[in-house]
Amino acid sequence: MSTFNSFRYIYRPANRATGVKFLFMSQEKWQKDLLEIYGDVILIDSTFNTTDKRNQYLFLVVVRTRLDYQVVAQFLVENQDSATISEALDILKTRNPFLRPKFVVAVYAEAIHNAAKECFDDPQILLTS
């Protein structure tokens, strides 16, 4: 299995023989800086039902700055279950050790809700429709 892991990107191809699932995550330095400044409240958004023909789902981690909303990390995975989302959020947390959001805003999806509760230290979860 070949993987690519750098400060900016993580790429792990799927391997059906071993059960390893596809994962791509990216975060530029400026995104990391914004996350550190504004990461008390994060929004996790997903593109439900737009990329499901390829079994790839895009998730965006967003913060509100003084001027607007900015994407501070993005990950593409092949499942929308809580274990897959939790794995990606754990990687994000490992790469950003300061990340301890007080609030997580998410679309009402049980998988995102469960993953956020599992990954972060008791955040208040705000659900949108």
N, C-alpha and C positions, 0 to 999 in steps of 0.2 A: 504494500500500500504506500503510495507516495502522498505526502502531505506537504503543504507549504505553510509555514508559520513565520510571520514577521511581526513587527510592531503594528503595521497597518492592516494586514490581512491574515486570515486563517482560511485555508482551503483544505477540505478533507473529502476526497471522492467517496462515493458509495462503493461498498464491496459486498455484493450479495452473498458470497461464500462465507464470509465471517460475520455477516449481519451488521456491519458498520454502515451508518447512515450518512448521507451527503450533508455537508455543512460548509457554508461560506459566510464569513463575517468580516466586516471592514470597519475601521475607525481611523480617521486621520488625526494628527496631533491637535489641530485646531478644534476638532470635535471633542477630543479628550479634555482639552482646556475648558471648553464650555460646559461639559458635564461636571467637571470639578467645581466650577463656579455656581452653576444653577441646578445641580443634581438633587436638591431636596425634594423636588416634585418631578417625577418622570412620567411620560406618557408612552405607553406601548401600543403601537398601532399595527394592524396587519392588513394585508391585501386578501381578504377572504373571497373565494370564488372568482379570482381573476387569473391565477396561474395554476389552477388545479389540474389542467390537462397534462401538465408536465410533472405533476407531483412535486412542485417547488412552491414554497410559501415565503413571501417577503415580510419581515417584521422590521419596523422602524422604532427606535428609541428616540424620543423627542423631549426637549426641555423648552421652557418659556424663558426667553431672555428679556432684557429691558425693552427691546424693540419688536421682537417677533418670536415665532417658534422655529427652532432649529433641530434638524436631525443630528444626533450625536453618536449614533451607531446604527448599523443595519446588519441584519443577518438573513440568510436564505437557507431554508431547511426543507427536508422532503416530507416531514410530517407536522401536523398541527397539534400533536398531543402534548400533555403537560411535561412529560419526561424530556422530549426533544427541546421544548422551549426553555425548560429549566436548565438543561445542559448549556444552551447558548447563553442564558443569563449568568450562569456560573462562570463561564469563560469571560464574559464582559466584566463581572465583578472581580475576577482574578487579575485582569489587566488594568482595572481601575480600583485599587484597594480602598480608596476614599469613598467609594459609592455606597451610601447608606441612606436611601431615600426615605423620607418621612411619609410621603404619599406616592402611590402608584395609581395613575389613571389608565384605565384599559377599557377596551370594548367589552361588552358583556360576552365573555367566552370563558367557560369553565377552565379550559386548559391554561389560558393566560393568567387567570385569577389564581389557580393552584400553583403555577410556576413562580409567580411573584411572591406569594406567601412563603414558599419553600426557600427561595433564594435570598430574600432580604430580611433583615432583622425586624420583624413585626411592623411592617408598614401599614398605614391605613390605605385600604384599596377602595378607590372610587370607580364605579362602573358607569359606562355610558352606553347608550343604545345605538 
